[in-house]
Amino acid sequence: MIVLYILIGTGWVWWLEWFTTTNLEGVYGEPWKNRERLFHWFFWPYSLTTFLYAMVKESNNRNKGNE
């Protein structure tokens, strides 16, 4: 069970760091520090949930403008 938690966290950190550094500009697009990696690795359920919530919310806001 712990191994699965660590594997999912590792995959999430890898993908999130890649996504932010290649798709975002300014402060959010800068390379990560180990402290950020550790936070998102250890607390990946919170990090992933927050990311998905913000993505859905932004998607809904963009779709409201197209109606």
Secondary structure, 3 states (H helix, E strand, C coil): CHHHHHHHHHHHHHHHHHHHHHHCCHHHHCCCCHHHHHHHHHCHHHHHHHHHHHHHHHHHHHHHCCC
